[in-house]
Amino acid sequence: MNIQQYAVRLPVALAIATLFTACGGGGGDPTRVPGRVDTPSTPTPTPTPTPAPNDTRPDGCKAYIAADKTVAADKAGGASVLSCGAPLADISWTQVSGPAVTLQAARTPTITFEPREKGVIVLRADVTLADGSRQTLSTDVTVTEAPVGSFLTLRADHSVRPGTETSVRAWPNLFGGDKVVGIVWTQVSGPTVKMNTDDPQLLMFKAPDVTADVALRFRATMTLNSGVKDSDDVLISLDRQAAPGQGALFDITARVHPYRQAGAYAAVLARCAYDVGVRYSGSSNTLCSSGVLPPLQTEAGIGAVPSVAQVMGRVLVSHDFLGANFEQFLLTQDANSDFRRLLASVSTIVIGSHVRPSFYSAGTGAIYLDANNLWLTAEQRDVVTEVPDYRAAFDDNLNFIPLGRSVKNNAYARRSYPSTTRVTRTTDELLFDLGRLMYHELAHANDFLPSVERAMNPQRSIWENIVDRVGNRTLPSDALAVQFPLQSSEMLGMGQVLYQGKTATSVQKGYTATDIGRFFGADRASDDYAYSIFEDDSSREDLAMLFEEFMMSYRHDVRYDVGYINQTTGSDLIVGWGQRGRIAEPAIKPRVKLVLQRIAPWIDASAVDRLPAPLMMRAGESWDANLVLNPPGGFSKQSALRKESADERAARLRGDIRQRERHGKMTPDARQP
């Protein structure tokens, strides 16, 4: 039996070639593990690494630093620790002296920093090697005068594991009416990679396989309308890890560390929840027992609600600010303790800058969250990859486009965040991204491990404690499928195309937005992701979507719009079919009540009957015009779209086109013995 992993909806920040067509993305292999985003391309040979100046490996070293020796004020610099032997076990960066800079990635091999004044910055790296020995390294970086006039900055230097897709954004800083004529990227050193620069301001590539840690250097050169040019370099190190074994749940992971170093389970979190050594295949079973790493409920006590401190003791992060933001979110946005109650069913919360898509794993009992849902400042956002989810292109050959958005009081519930703009957001705003994500992934966790089933045999892993119920089809989602099955054969088939990457038939390619709306509207799913079914997983995503949409409406007065438009090259999206607040459809309400009774029994199921009535959109009018919908016989407060820049509108429409979770279930080749 496959260990089941469920990935969350497609992130909003996608690289697209035109306003309505996503570029990039990968194949439709539903058996691959979340965390790797493969862009179809011809394999690129990996030559012997070519060191750049100042990156030369010392003789007889165990580890060394490759770093910028000079950097102009107001530009970004970087420094990286590289191992000369086995992979690095741990790294901690600190600044010793010089003009103060912020080190966002102080626990990763490569740091980035942006000095604001002249001087000499001295940095120290305390390194723990694979053999347990320790080494202290240092480097100094001379900061020169800030550029005069317009200049280019590359953000941000960072490290990745081989096989990972990653990105770097170029930021033009323009003055005096200057305009960018072009930006050209070149690779300065390191194993040759295939660069994707379809968007001239964004470099994307797949980190090559290497036999030793190595630094890659890239340069972007900006040409202005005046003919003036400016360049900047970026450093990206390849941080090796052991190869995954047979039956590995993860073919690749990112470097993470416990947010609470002194937590009771800090020593086992990464080994048990996010490591290429986690395997479940025949006799090769390295899943940790629930006695080693139990669900949070065991630590809190049966029937008790985990504290925020207990939750944070189970958090793994790639960057410490992710843990701090997550903790603040729990402290300020969980007034009803819903998230903490739901978190009682998980073993670990992994938050990473290169986790994409977000997902839940029944094998580890952990949830894995994309850091794009947790940044608060522009500097924090810089470390989050912009590589699109590989499922982005699944609907490219269809005649219609699914749309979705979150609405509150006839206005967008969330802001748009153009990738070309330096923006900030508040912890309150995280609710509309992180909150809905948490409701969804924790619905999966509580489907597999509801409150009445959390007593563990400590000798068995979490998966081995639940596998019999999975096989016997006694999960809450199984009950949903039996009592209230989905019935549209057309939508079930379309779910395989949209969310599992199956090739569309000629009939499916001919469906219009009106056709899909008719199929969908006559059935009893709240969202078309309910039709994403892989192998024998029944109604797993159906349950998660029902719960997510109900909770966002019930707790936060946020209603979901679901709609379909025909493929278009115009500036307006014309609705063929659409509906707001579908969760309150009479045929859907009994399904929601079943879900609540099974996975959130502390919520009175009668609350479902008090949801606002659904509203149909006006077919033939634009998506924007349908933002304001009035109930029959009544009048709703109108909240017109505020004046937007072209970038803001493009970002908002990108989000609407891809907002409604392209979760796509992930199932690694992990079989029951």
SULJOVEN-V956278 format. One record per residue. RES is the residue in one small letter. PSI is psi in whole degrees, -180 to 180 (* if undefined). D_CENTER is the distance of its C-alpha to the mean C-alpha in Angstrom with 1 decimal. Layout:
BEGIN
res=RES psi=PSI d_center=D_CENTER
res=RES psi=PSI d_center=D_CENTER
END
This chain:
BEGIN
res=m psi=134 d_center=26.8
res=n psi=137 d_center=23.2
res=i psi=132 d_center=20.8
res=q psi=134 d_center=18.3
res=q psi=138 d_center=14.5
res=y psi=120 d_center=12.6
res=a psi=146 d_center=9.2
res=v psi=178 d_center=8.0
res=r psi=155 d_center=8.7
res=l psi=133 d_center=7.9
res=p psi=153 d_center=6.2
res=v psi=-34 d_center=9.5
res=a psi=95 d_center=9.7
res=l psi=144 d_center=11.3
res=a psi=127 d_center=14.2
res=i psi=149 d_center=17.2
res=a psi=-38 d_center=20.8
res=t psi=-179 d_center=22.4
res=l psi=-35 d_center=21.7
res=f psi=2 d_center=21.0
res=t psi=120 d_center=20.2
res=a psi=139 d_center=17.0
res=c psi=171 d_center=17.7
res=g psi=-150 d_center=16.1
res=g psi=166 d_center=14.2
res=g psi=-163 d_center=15.6
res=g psi=180 d_center=18.0
res=g psi=34 d_center=18.0
res=d psi=108 d_center=18.4
res=p psi=-1 d_center=17.3
res=t psi=-2 d_center=18.3
res=r psi=162 d_center=15.8
res=v psi=138 d_center=13.4
res=p psi=146 d_center=9.6
res=g psi=-24 d_center=8.8
res=r psi=130 d_center=11.4
res=v psi=105 d_center=11.5
res=d psi=120 d_center=15.2
res=t psi=123 d_center=16.9
res=p psi=127 d_center=20.4
res=s psi=165 d_center=23.0
res=t psi=131 d_center=26.2
res=p psi=136 d_center=25.8
res=t psi=126 d_center=26.7
res=p psi=146 d_center=29.3
res=t psi=102 d_center=28.5
res=p psi=172 d_center=31.5
res=t psi=132 d_center=32.7
res=p psi=137 d_center=30.7
res=t psi=110 d_center=32.6
res=p psi=145 d_center=32.5
res=a psi=167 d_center=32.7
res=p psi=140 d_center=35.2
res=n psi=3 d_center=34.5
res=d psi=11 d_center=32.1
res=t psi=135 d_center=35.0
res=r psi=126 d_center=34.9
res=p psi=152 d_center=37.8
res=d psi=136 d_center=40.3
res=g psi=19 d_center=39.9
res=c psi=160 d_center=36.7
res=k psi=-34 d_center=34.1
res=a psi=153 d_center=31.5
res=y psi=169 d_center=31.7
res=i psi=131 d_center=30.0
res=a psi=129 d_center=29.3
res=a psi=160 d_center=29.1
res=d psi=135 d_center=30.1
res=k psi=-28 d_center=33.7
res=t psi=149 d_center=34.0
res=v psi=140 d_center=31.6
res=a psi=144 d_center=32.7
res=a psi=144 d_center=32.1
res=d psi=0 d_center=29.3
res=k psi=174 d_center=27.5
res=a psi=138 d_center=24.9
res=g psi=172 d_center=26.1
res=g psi=157 d_center=24.6
res=a psi=143 d_center=25.8
res=s psi=138 d_center=24.8
res=v psi=129 d_center=26.2
res=l psi=135 d_center=27.0
res=s psi=144 d_center=28.5
res=c psi=-7 d_center=31.8
res=g psi=-119 d_center=31.6
res=a psi=162 d_center=29.2
res=p psi=148 d_center=25.5
res=l psi=141 d_center=25.3
res=a psi=-41 d_center=24.9
res=d psi=149 d_center=24.1
res=i psi=142 d_center=24.2
res=s psi=119 d_center=24.9
res=w psi=143 d_center=25.7
res=t psi=157 d_center=28.1
res=q psi=130 d_center=30.1
res=v psi=-44 d_center=33.8
res=s psi=174 d_center=35.4
res=g psi=178 d_center=35.4
res=p psi=130 d_center=33.8
res=a psi=135 d_center=31.0
res=v psi=159 d_center=27.4
res=t psi=129 d_center=24.0
res=l psi=92 d_center=22.3
res=q psi=-29 d_center=18.6
res=a psi=50 d_center=17.9
res=a psi=-15 d_center=21.1
res=r psi=19 d_center=20.1
res=t psi=162 d_center=18.9
res=p psi=-31 d_center=21.4
res=t psi=131 d_center=21.0
res=i psi=157 d_center=21.2
res=t psi=151 d_center=21.5
res=f psi=152 d_center=23.9
res=e psi=95 d_center=25.5
res=p psi=149 d_center=29.2
res=r psi=-7 d_center=31.2
res=e psi=162 d_center=34.7
res=k psi=158 d_center=36.9
res=g psi=-170 d_center=37.6
res=v psi=118 d_center=36.6
res=i psi=127 d_center=33.5
res=v psi=125 d_center=33.8
res=l psi=144 d_center=30.8
res=r psi=140 d_center=31.0
res=a psi=119 d_center=28.8
res=d psi=117 d_center=29.6
res=v psi=135 d_center=28.6
res=t psi=124 d_center=28.9
res=l psi=170 d_center=29.7
res=a psi=-30 d_center=29.2
res=d psi=5 d_center=32.8
res=g psi=-11 d_center=32.4
res=s psi=160 d_center=34.4
res=r psi=153 d_center=33.3
res=q psi=142 d_center=33.8
res=t psi=125 d_center=33.7
res=l psi=156 d_center=33.1
res=s psi=159 d_center=33.4
res=t psi=154 d_center=33.3
res=d psi=145 d_center=34.5
res=v psi=124 d_center=33.3
res=t psi=126 d_center=35.8
res=v psi=121 d_center=34.6
res=t psi=-178 d_center=36.8
res=e psi=148 d_center=37.6
res=a psi=151 d_center=34.9
res=p psi=149 d_center=35.2
res=v psi=122 d_center=37.8
res=g psi=-163 d_center=36.6
res=s psi=145 d_center=33.4
res=f psi=170 d_center=31.0
res=l psi=138 d_center=27.7
res=t psi=134 d_center=25.0
res=l psi=126 d_center=22.2
res=r psi=136 d_center=19.2
res=a psi=148 d_center=18.1
res=d psi=140 d_center=19.7
res=h psi=176 d_center=17.5
res=s psi=149 d_center=17.5
res=v psi=161 d_center=15.6
res=r psi=146 d_center=16.7
res=p psi=140 d_center=18.7
res=g psi=-10 d_center=17.1
res=t psi=138 d_center=13.8
res=e psi=136 d_center=13.0
res=t psi=174 d_center=12.8
res=s psi=158 d_center=14.1
res=v psi=133 d_center=16.6
res=r psi=138 d_center=17.8
res=a psi=133 d_center=21.5
res=w psi=104 d_center=22.7
res=p psi=133 d_center=26.3
res=n psi=103 d_center=28.3
res=l psi=142 d_center=31.2
res=f psi=156 d_center=34.5
res=g psi=33 d_center=37.9
res=g psi=7 d_center=36.9
res=d psi=148 d_center=35.4
res=k psi=148 d_center=33.2
res=v psi=126 d_center=31.1
res=v psi=-37 d_center=32.8
res=g psi=157 d_center=30.3
res=i psi=126 d_center=27.9
res=v psi=132 d_center=28.4
res=w psi=141 d_center=26.4
res=t psi=152 d_center=28.1
res=q psi=127 d_center=27.3
res=v psi=-41 d_center=29.7
res=s psi=168 d_center=29.4
res=g psi=171 d_center=27.8
res=p psi=135 d_center=27.3
res=t psi=134 d_center=27.1
res=v psi=160 d_center=23.8
res=k psi=110 d_center=23.4
res=m psi=133 d_center=22.1
res=n psi=109 d_center=20.4
res=t psi=37 d_center=21.7
res=d psi=-39 d_center=22.0
res=d psi=112 d_center=20.8
res=p psi=-21 d_center=23.3
res=q psi=1 d_center=21.3
res=l psi=122 d_center=18.3
res=l psi=129 d_center=18.7
res=m psi=143 d_center=16.4
res=f psi=164 d_center=17.6
res=k psi=126 d_center=17.2
res=a psi=127 d_center=18.5
res=p psi=160 d_center=21.8
res=d psi=138 d_center=23.2
res=v psi=160 d_center=25.7
res=t psi=-4 d_center=28.3
res=a psi=153 d_center=28.2
res=d psi=140 d_center=25.9
res=v psi=152 d_center=26.2
res=a psi=131 d_center=25.3
res=l psi=138 d_center=24.4
res=r psi=135 d_center=25.6
res=f psi=152 d_center=25.1
res=r psi=136 d_center=27.1
res=a psi=133 d_center=26.6
res=t psi=121 d_center=29.9
res=m psi=133 d_center=30.3
res=t psi=131 d_center=33.5
res=l psi=166 d_center=34.7
res=n psi=-21 d_center=37.2
res=s psi=-8 d_center=39.9
res=g psi=-12 d_center=39.4
res=v psi=142 d_center=38.1
res=k psi=151 d_center=35.3
res=d psi=146 d_center=32.9
res=s psi=159 d_center=30.6
res=d psi=151 d_center=28.0
res=d psi=158 d_center=26.6
res=v psi=146 d_center=23.4
res=l psi=125 d_center=23.1
res=i psi=118 d_center=20.4
res=s psi=149 d_center=21.5
res=l psi=118 d_center=20.9
res=d psi=98 d_center=20.5
res=r psi=156 d_center=22.0
res=q psi=166 d_center=21.4
res=a psi=154 d_center=23.6
res=a psi=144 d_center=23.4
res=p psi=149 d_center=22.1
res=g psi=-178 d_center=25.0
res=q psi=131 d_center=26.1
res=g psi=16 d_center=24.0
res=a psi=137 d_center=21.1
res=l psi=-25 d_center=18.0
res=f psi=125 d_center=15.9
res=d psi=-14 d_center=17.1
res=i psi=145 d_center=15.1
res=t psi=165 d_center=13.4
res=a psi=159 d_center=12.6
res=r psi=126 d_center=15.2
res=v psi=165 d_center=14.8
res=h psi=158 d_center=17.6
res=p psi=133 d_center=18.8
res=y psi=-40 d_center=18.5
res=r psi=102 d_center=22.0
res=q psi=-28 d_center=24.0
res=a psi=13 d_center=26.9
res=g psi=153 d_center=25.2
res=a psi=-29 d_center=27.1
res=y psi=13 d_center=24.5
res=a psi=-37 d_center=23.1
res=a psi=-19 d_center=24.9
res=v psi=-9 d_center=23.4
res=l psi=-55 d_center=19.8
res=a psi=-44 d_center=18.4
res=r psi=-37 d_center=21.2
res=c psi=-30 d_center=20.7
res=a psi=-21 d_center=17.0
res=y psi=72 d_center=15.2
res=d psi=144 d_center=17.9
res=v psi=-12 d_center=19.1
res=g psi=-5 d_center=22.3
res=v psi=114 d_center=21.1
res=r psi=153 d_center=23.2
res=y psi=90 d_center=24.8
res=s psi=108 d_center=27.2
res=g psi=-126 d_center=30.9
res=s psi=-9 d_center=32.5
res=s psi=83 d_center=29.5
res=n psi=109 d_center=27.8
res=t psi=15 d_center=26.1
res=l psi=134 d_center=24.2
res=c psi=143 d_center=25.1
res=s psi=157 d_center=27.5
res=s psi=-12 d_center=26.8
res=g psi=-31 d_center=29.6
res=v psi=-46 d_center=27.6
res=l psi=92 d_center=24.3
res=p psi=169 d_center=24.9
res=p psi=158 d_center=22.8
res=l psi=-31 d_center=22.9
res=q psi=-37 d_center=25.7
res=t psi=-41 d_center=28.0
res=e psi=-41 d_center=27.7
res=a psi=-30 d_center=28.1
res=g psi=139 d_center=30.9
res=i psi=126 d_center=31.3
res=g psi=-13 d_center=31.1
res=a psi=155 d_center=29.9
res=v psi=125 d_center=26.8
res=p psi=144 d_center=24.8
res=s psi=164 d_center=25.2
res=v psi=-39 d_center=22.5
res=a psi=-41 d_center=24.0
res=q psi=-40 d_center=23.7
res=v psi=-47 d_center=20.0
res=m psi=-22 d_center=19.4
res=g psi=-8 d_center=21.4
res=r psi=14 d_center=18.8
res=v psi=129 d_center=15.8
res=l psi=136 d_center=14.6
res=v psi=153 d_center=13.0
res=s psi=-27 d_center=12.7
res=h psi=137 d_center=14.3
res=d psi=-32 d_center=16.6
res=f psi=-26 d_center=15.8
res=l psi=-41 d_center=12.5
res=g psi=-41 d_center=15.0
res=a psi=-43 d_center=17.5
res=n psi=-38 d_center=15.3
res=f psi=-42 d_center=14.2
res=e psi=-44 d_center=18.0
res=q psi=-37 d_center=19.1
res=f psi=-46 d_center=17.0
res=l psi=-37 d_center=18.7
res=l psi=-30 d_center=22.0
res=t psi=-20 d_center=22.1
res=q psi=15 d_center=20.1
res=d psi=52 d_center=21.3
res=a psi=-30 d_center=24.9
res=n psi=6 d_center=25.5
res=s psi=20 d_center=23.8
res=d psi=-48 d_center=21.8
res=f psi=-42 d_center=18.6
res=r psi=-37 d_center=20.8
res=r psi=-44 d_center=22.8
res=l psi=-35 d_center=19.9
res=l psi=-14 d_center=18.5
res=a psi=-20 d_center=21.9
res=s psi=-3 d_center=20.9
res=v psi=158 d_center=18.2
res=s psi=-33 d_center=19.1
res=t psi=148 d_center=16.2
res=i psi=113 d_center=13.0
res=v psi=126 d_center=10.9
res=i psi=118 d_center=8.7
res=g psi=149 d_center=7.9
res=s psi=-19 d_center=7.8
res=h psi=21 d_center=7.3
res=v psi=113 d_center=5.2
res=r psi=120 d_center=3.9
res=p psi=167 d_center=4.4
res=s psi=150 d_center=4.6
res=f psi=168 d_center=8.4
res=y psi=139 d_center=11.9
res=s psi=121 d_center=14.6
res=a psi=-20 d_center=18.2
res=g psi=-39 d_center=19.4
res=t psi=-13 d_center=18.3
res=g psi=24 d_center=18.0
res=a psi=157 d_center=14.7
res=i psi=149 d_center=11.3
res=y psi=117 d_center=8.2
res=l psi=131 d_center=5.7
res=d psi=126 d_center=2.6
res=a psi=-15 d_center=5.8
res=n psi=-18 d_center=5.8
res=n psi=1 d_center=7.0
res=l psi=-4 d_center=9.6
res=w psi=151 d_center=11.5
res=l psi=-28 d_center=15.1
res=t psi=164 d_center=16.9
res=a psi=-37 d_center=17.0
res=e psi=-36 d_center=17.5
res=q psi=-39 d_center=14.4
res=r psi=-29 d_center=12.3
res=d psi=-31 d_center=14.1
res=v psi=-8 d_center=12.5
res=v psi=129 d_center=8.9
res=t psi=145 d_center=8.9
res=e psi=5 d_center=9.8
res=v psi=128 d_center=10.0
res=p psi=152 d_center=9.6
res=d psi=135 d_center=8.3
res=y psi=-13 d_center=11.6
res=r psi=6 d_center=12.6
res=a psi=-28 d_center=13.1
res=a psi=10 d_center=16.8
res=f psi=-28 d_center=17.8
res=d psi=17 d_center=19.9
res=d psi=-30 d_center=21.4
res=n psi=11 d_center=24.9
res=l psi=165 d_center=25.3
res=n psi=-2 d_center=27.7
res=f psi=165 d_center=25.4
res=i psi=127 d_center=22.1
res=p psi=142 d_center=20.2
res=l psi=160 d_center=19.4
res=g psi=156 d_center=18.1
res=r psi=161 d_center=17.9
res=s psi=128 d_center=18.3
res=v psi=141 d_center=21.9
res=k psi=123 d_center=24.0
res=n psi=46 d_center=27.7
res=n psi=25 d_center=27.6
res=a psi=161 d_center=25.1
res=y psi=133 d_center=21.4
res=a psi=-28 d_center=19.8
res=r psi=151 d_center=17.1
res=r psi=162 d_center=17.8
res=s psi=150 d_center=16.6
res=y psi=84 d_center=15.2
res=p psi=136 d_center=16.7
res=s psi=-15 d_center=15.2
res=t psi=7 d_center=18.9
res=t psi=139 d_center=19.7
res=r psi=106 d_center=19.6
res=v psi=161 d_center=18.6
res=t psi=164 d_center=18.2
res=r psi=163 d_center=17.3
res=t psi=165 d_center=18.7
res=t psi=-35 d_center=17.6
res=d psi=-38 d_center=19.1
res=e psi=-21 d_center=16.8
res=l psi=-24 d_center=13.7
res=l psi=-37 d_center=15.2
res=f psi=-13 d_center=14.3
res=d psi=-63 d_center=10.5
res=l psi=-39 d_center=10.1
res=g psi=-50 d_center=13.3
res=r psi=-35 d_center=12.8
res=l psi=-45 d_center=9.6
res=m psi=-45 d_center=11.9
res=y psi=-40 d_center=14.8
res=h psi=-53 d_center=13.2
res=e psi=-35 d_center=12.0
res=l psi=-23 d_center=15.1
res=a psi=-43 d_center=17.2
res=h psi=-47 d_center=16.5
res=a psi=-40 d_center=17.4
res=n psi=-14 d_center=20.5
res=d psi=-47 d_center=21.4
res=f psi=-30 d_center=21.8
res=l psi=69 d_center=23.2
res=p psi=167 d_center=24.8
res=s psi=-30 d_center=27.0
res=v psi=-3 d_center=30.2
res=e psi=22 d_center=28.9
res=r psi=-1 d_center=27.5
res=a psi=127 d_center=30.7
res=m psi=143 d_center=30.0
res=n psi=109 d_center=32.3
res=p psi=-15 d_center=31.5
res=q psi=-14 d_center=32.7
res=r psi=154 d_center=30.0
res=s psi=168 d_center=26.3
res=i psi=-44 d_center=24.1
res=w psi=-43 d_center=23.7
res=e psi=-22 d_center=27.5
res=n psi=-23 d_center=28.1
res=i psi=-10 d_center=26.4
res=v psi=-34 d_center=27.1
res=d psi=-40 d_center=30.5
res=r psi=-34 d_center=29.2
res=v psi=-47 d_center=26.7
res=g psi=-34 d_center=29.6
res=n psi=0 d_center=31.9
res=r psi=53 d_center=29.5
res=t psi=17 d_center=30.0
res=l psi=159 d_center=26.5
res=p psi=-39 d_center=26.1
res=s psi=-30 d_center=24.3
res=d psi=-41 d_center=27.3
res=a psi=-38 d_center=29.6
res=l psi=-42 d_center=27.8
res=a psi=-32 d_center=28.3
res=v psi=-46 d_center=31.9
res=q psi=-35 d_center=33.0
res=f psi=65 d_center=31.1
res=p psi=150 d_center=30.1
res=l psi=148 d_center=28.5
res=q psi=-13 d_center=31.2
res=s psi=110 d_center=30.3
res=s psi=-33 d_center=30.7
res=e psi=-43 d_center=29.6
res=m psi=-35 d_center=26.2
res=l psi=-40 d_center=25.8
res=g psi=-40 d_center=26.4
res=m psi=-31 d_center=24.2
res=g psi=-35 d_center=21.3
res=q psi=-34 d_center=21.7
res=v psi=-51 d_center=21.5
res=l psi=-36 d_center=18.7
res=y psi=-12 d_center=16.3
res=q psi=-2 d_center=17.9
res=g psi=15 d_center=19.0
res=k psi=144 d_center=22.7
res=t psi=131 d_center=25.1
res=a psi=144 d_center=26.5
res=t psi=169 d_center=30.3
res=s psi=-35 d_center=32.7
res=v psi=-46 d_center=33.1
res=q psi=-36 d_center=29.4
res=k psi=-23 d_center=29.2
res=g psi=-11 d_center=32.1
res=y psi=135 d_center=30.6
res=t psi=172 d_center=30.5
res=a psi=-38 d_center=28.4
res=t psi=-40 d_center=31.4
res=d psi=-50 d_center=31.7
res=i psi=-41 d_center=28.1
res=g psi=-38 d_center=28.6
res=r psi=-44 d_center=31.9
res=f psi=-48 d_center=30.4
res=f psi=-45 d_center=27.5
res=g psi=-27 d_center=29.6
res=a psi=-11 d_center=32.3
res=d psi=-168 d_center=30.0
res=r psi=34 d_center=28.5
res=a psi=147 d_center=24.7
res=s psi=-20 d_center=22.9
res=d psi=146 d_center=20.2
res=d psi=-9 d_center=20.4
res=y psi=-15 d_center=17.4
res=a psi=-22 d_center=20.0
res=y psi=6 d_center=21.5
res=s psi=94 d_center=18.8
res=i psi=128 d_center=21.0
res=f psi=126 d_center=20.9
res=e psi=-118 d_center=24.2
res=d psi=30 d_center=25.4
res=d psi=7 d_center=22.5
res=s psi=-122 d_center=24.5
res=s psi=40 d_center=22.8
res=r psi=-51 d_center=19.7
res=e psi=-29 d_center=17.4
res=d psi=-49 d_center=20.5
res=l psi=-46 d_center=20.8
res=a psi=-38 d_center=17.2
res=m psi=-40 d_center=17.5
res=l psi=-44 d_center=20.9
res=f psi=-48 d_center=20.0
res=e psi=-48 d_center=17.0
res=e psi=-39 d_center=19.3
res=f psi=-48 d_center=22.3
res=m psi=-39 d_center=20.8
res=m psi=-33 d_center=19.5
res=s psi=-48 d_center=23.0
res=y psi=-46 d_center=25.1
res=r psi=-29 d_center=23.7
res=h psi=6 d_center=22.5
res=d psi=33 d_center=24.6
res=v psi=127 d_center=21.6
res=r psi=146 d_center=22.4
res=y psi=134 d_center=20.4
res=d psi=134 d_center=21.9
res=v psi=132 d_center=21.8
res=g psi=168 d_center=23.7
res=y psi=135 d_center=24.6
res=i psi=159 d_center=26.1
res=n psi=152 d_center=27.8
res=q psi=136 d_center=26.6
res=t psi=154 d_center=27.9
res=t psi=3 d_center=28.5
res=g psi=176 d_center=29.8
res=s psi=-17 d_center=28.4
res=d psi=143 d_center=28.6
res=l psi=111 d_center=26.6
res=i psi=123 d_center=29.4
res=v psi=127 d_center=28.6
res=g psi=-34 d_center=30.1
res=w psi=142 d_center=29.1
res=g psi=157 d_center=27.0
res=q psi=146 d_center=27.0
res=r psi=139 d_center=25.8
res=g psi=39 d_center=25.4
res=r psi=-21 d_center=26.0
res=i psi=-22 d_center=25.2
res=a psi=11 d_center=28.8
res=e psi=138 d_center=30.5
res=p psi=-37 d_center=33.5
res=a psi=-17 d_center=32.5
res=i psi=-28 d_center=29.0
res=k psi=-45 d_center=30.2
res=p psi=-30 d_center=31.6
res=r psi=-41 d_center=28.4
res=v psi=-41 d_center=26.5
res=k psi=-42 d_center=29.4
res=l psi=-45 d_center=29.2
res=v psi=-46 d_center=25.5
res=l psi=-44 d_center=26.3
res=q psi=-32 d_center=29.3
res=r psi=-38 d_center=27.5
res=i psi=-13 d_center=24.3
res=a psi=63 d_center=25.1
res=p psi=-13 d_center=28.9
res=w psi=-10 d_center=29.2
res=i psi=129 d_center=28.6
res=d psi=117 d_center=31.7
res=a psi=-20 d_center=31.2
res=s psi=-14 d_center=33.7
res=a psi=-25 d_center=31.2
res=v psi=-35 d_center=30.0
res=d psi=-12 d_center=33.4
res=r psi=7 d_center=32.9
res=l psi=147 d_center=29.8
res=p psi=142 d_center=30.6
res=a psi=146 d_center=32.1
res=p psi=155 d_center=30.0
res=l psi=131 d_center=30.9
res=m psi=144 d_center=31.2
res=m psi=165 d_center=30.3
res=r psi=100 d_center=33.1
res=a psi=141 d_center=32.9
res=g psi=-15 d_center=34.0
res=e psi=166 d_center=32.7
res=s psi=160 d_center=29.7
res=w psi=-43 d_center=26.3
res=d psi=-43 d_center=26.9
res=a psi=-25 d_center=30.3
res=n psi=8 d_center=28.9
res=l psi=-40 d_center=26.9
res=v psi=114 d_center=30.1
res=l psi=129 d_center=31.4
res=n psi=138 d_center=34.6
res=p psi=153 d_center=35.5
res=p psi=130 d_center=38.7
res=g psi=8 d_center=41.7
res=g psi=-177 d_center=39.8
res=f psi=126 d_center=38.3
res=s psi=148 d_center=34.9
res=k psi=131 d_center=34.2
res=q psi=132 d_center=33.0
res=s psi=90 d_center=30.2
res=a psi=156 d_center=30.3
res=l psi=132 d_center=27.5
res=r psi=164 d_center=28.1
res=k psi=128 d_center=29.1
res=e psi=152 d_center=26.1
res=s psi=167 d_center=25.9
res=a psi=-40 d_center=25.2
res=d psi=-39 d_center=21.9
res=e psi=-42 d_center=21.0
res=r psi=-41 d_center=22.1
res=a psi=-42 d_center=20.3
res=a psi=-40 d_center=17.0
res=r psi=-45 d_center=17.9
res=l psi=-34 d_center=19.0
res=r psi=-44 d_center=16.0
res=g psi=-42 d_center=14.0
res=d psi=-39 d_center=16.8
res=i psi=-35 d_center=16.9
res=r psi=7 d_center=13.4
res=q psi=-38 d_center=12.7
res=r psi=86 d_center=13.9
res=e psi=99 d_center=11.3
res=r psi=72 d_center=11.7
res=h psi=-47 d_center=10.7
res=g psi=100 d_center=13.0
res=k psi=140 d_center=14.3
res=m psi=129 d_center=14.1
res=t psi=104 d_center=17.4
res=p psi=168 d_center=18.4
res=d psi=74 d_center=22.1
res=a psi=103 d_center=22.9
res=r psi=153 d_center=26.2
res=q psi=139 d_center=28.4
res=p psi=* d_center=31.5
END
